[in-house]
């Protein structure tokens, strides 16, 4: 099951966020933290699919923003903050995959979290282009969708091209079926496909093997 770690010292914010996500994605699992110390201990032994961390989480003074023991190829990180402000976050190139201003709508927040769990970045629709322009998303190519497809999605796509089912792909890649479904959803979104069959056809036209 996809796991989301939420680190925010506001218990009400954590509860509201989890409640909303569960309504849309009941298969997600959650881990909650109200300070950086407990989060850091958790990350030493665990690798969540997605980390949502409050910008001013008590005990977090890391100027690089992302905790040192996060593996960016395995865990996508989103920053929860009152409003997007690069100056407030300090100089240098921050290593995160999304910024979630608290002014976001619930729909936009859920869209961003789904993208993170699919191995993508999330750019806030309005007033946020400067983050991408100034290199706030260093892990990913932001040009053509197919160029930015994560390795795991490419693995899943290779099986889609062979006509494999979600169960067959999950067994071959040693993943949960629900995780494969999320990857298929991400592949369809990147390729502009309505379903897995159309995604496979488009991928063949684009030269995927």
Buried (B, 14 or more C-beta within 10 A) or exposed (E): EBBBBBBBBEEEBBEEBBEBBEEEBEEBEBBBBBBBEBBBEBBEEEBBBBBBBBBEBEBBEEEEBBBEBBEBEEBBBBBBBEEBEEEEBEEEEBBBBBBBBEEBEEEBBBBBBBBBBBBBBBBBEEEBEEBEEEEBBEBBEEEEBBEBBBEBBBBBBBBBBEEBEBEBBBEBBEBBBBBBBBBBBBBBBBBEBEEBEEBBEBBEEEEBE
